[in-house]
Amino acid sequence: MDQITMEVIQDGNIESCRELCNELMAFQKSLAVIAPESFDTMNFDTRMKKSYANALASQVIVVKDNGLPVGYVFSTIDNIEHSKNRIPAWAPVADPETTQGFYPEWEDLPNKVGLLNNLYLRDEYRALGLGTKLFDLAMEWLESFDDVGVIFVFISNGNDAALQFYLSRGFTFSHDVFGGFIKAVYKRV
C-alpha cells in the first residue's frame, strides 16, 4: 500500500473494473442467504458494462495501489420511467404479479434518479477509510444533478455490513426487492 490513488475514469473505458466487478459478484454470492445461485449469471458484462452503457450519465472512480486497481465506486443517473416495474431475467421471482421490484410505489417517485450501483474494495483495503472516501465522492457527483431528487442503493441480501454503512450515512430503508433478495435504501436530496 505504497501509493494509493483515486482516478475518475474520463474516457469511458471501464475495463479496469472488470476483475473487481466480478470479485464483487462472487463476494455477494458468498454472503447471500436467498438465492445465491442467482449471482452465477451476474458479472461485469451483464451488470456494470450494461448499466454504464444505458445510463443518462455515469461516474466510475477507481482506487489504485501502485497503479493496480483495488477498488471502485460506480454511480449513474438513470431514467426509470419505462423500467420502474421491470424484473430482470436473473431475479429470483416466483410470482411477478406480487413481487416488489427495484423501486417503491411512491406517488411522487421521479422518472430520473441517482443510483450508487457498486462500491467495492478488496479485503486488505477495507477499514482504511477508502470506502468512505469513495462514497463521499460518489455522493458529491450524484448530488450535483439539480434535477435528481432521490438516490437509491440496492444491497444484496446477506451483506449486512453494507446495509449498515449506508444507513449510518443518512440513507433510509425503503423496501425488500424481489422478496428480500435485495434491500433498497434511499436518500432524498
N, C-alpha and C positions, 0 to 999 in steps of 0.2 A: 504494500500500500504506500508506495513511494510518492507517486504523483497522481492524485485524484483530480480529474477534470470533469466538467459537465459541458456537453455540446448540444446546442439546438440544431437539429437536422434542418438545413435550409433548402437542400436541393431535391427533396422528395425521395431520396434513396434511403429507405428504412431497412435495407438488408442487414445492417449491422445488428438489428434486433432479432433476427431470425432465431438464432440459438437460444437467446434469452426468453423469447416468447414461448418457444417450445418447452423450455425448462419450467416456465410459469404454468403451462397447461399440465405438465406432469406433477408439479407441486400441488396444484389444485386437486388433481385426481387423488393424490396421496392423502389429502385431508378429507375428501368428500365422504359423507355417510349416506347420502342419497345419490343413487345412480352414478357411481364413479366411472362406469363404462361409457357414459356419455362423453367423457373427455377424450376418448380414443379417436374421435374424428376432429378434434379441435387442435389446430396448430397455427403457425404463423400465416400460412396461405389462406386458411379457411376463416380465420378470425381477424388478426391485425391488418394484414395486407388488404383484405376485402373492406374492412371498416375504414381504413385510411383512404382508399380509393373512392368510397361512396360518401364521405363526409363533405359538408359545406366548407369546413376549414379543419385543419389538423395541426397538432403540435406534437413532436417527439423530442424528448431530451434524453440523451444517453450519458450515463456515468461511465467513465473510463479510468482504468488504473494502468498507468504507463502505456496508454493507447489501446488497451484491451477492454472491450465492453463488459461491464459487470452489473449493469442495472439500467433501468429506463422508466420513463413515465410517458404514457400515450393518452392524449386528450383530443376530443373532437367537438365540433359544433355540428349538430345534425338536425335536419328537418324530418320530424317523425309523423307528419300529417297522414301519410299513407301506410305507416308501419306501426302505429300505436298498438294494434291488436295482433300483429304478426307473430306467428310461432315458428321459429326456425326448425329445420329438419332434425337438428341434434337434440332438441329439447325433449326431456323425458316426460311426455304428456300422455296421460291415459284418455282424458276426455277434453278435447279442445273447446267445447262449449262451456265448460265450467272452470277452466283453468285461467288464473290471473296471469297475464303476460308481463312484459317488461315495465309498462307504465301504469300508474294508478288511474282510476276512473274519476279524476277530478274534473269538475265542470270548467275550471279555469286552466287546465293543462295546455300550455302553449305548444304550437307546432314546432317551434325552434327551441332546442335545449342544448345544454352543455353536458358532456359526458367525460368523466375521468375513467377511461377504459381499462388501463393496465398501469400498475405501479409494482415494479419487481426489482429486487436486489438479491444477488447471490448471498448465501448464508453468511460468509465471512465479512460481508459489507453491511450487515444489519447492525443495529444498535450503535451506529456511528453518527447518527443524525442525518444521514444521506436521504432516507425516506422522507423525513420531514422537509428537507430542502427541496426534493423533487415535488412533493405535494404542494409546497408553497409556490413554486414556480408555475406549476400547472394551474393552480387556482388563480394566480395573478393573470395568466393568459385567458382562462375561461371567463373571469370576471371583467375582462377588458371589452367584452362584447355588450354594448348597450342594449341590444335587442334580445338578450338572453336573460331570462328571469329566474331560471331554476337549473341546478346542476345535479345530475344523478351519478351515483356509483353503484355498480352491481357486483356483489360479493358472493363468491362461490360458497356453497354450504360446507361447513366444517372449518372454514377459515375465520375462526372467532377472533384471532388477533387483528386481522384486517378490519373486521366489523368494529371492534373496539377503537381502533386507530381513527376511523372516520367519525364515529360517534363522539369521540373526545375532541374532535376538531370542528364541531358545530353542525354536523350532519344529523338528520333525524330519520329514524326507521320509517319506511313507507309501507312496504308490504312484502310478502313472500311471492317470488316469481316461480312459475311452473311447480307449484306445490311444495316450495321450500328448497328447490334445487339451487336457487339464487336468492339472496336478500337484497332488496332495493333500499338505498338510503338517498336522501336528497337534501339540498340546501337552497333556499331562495336567496337570490342576490339582487 
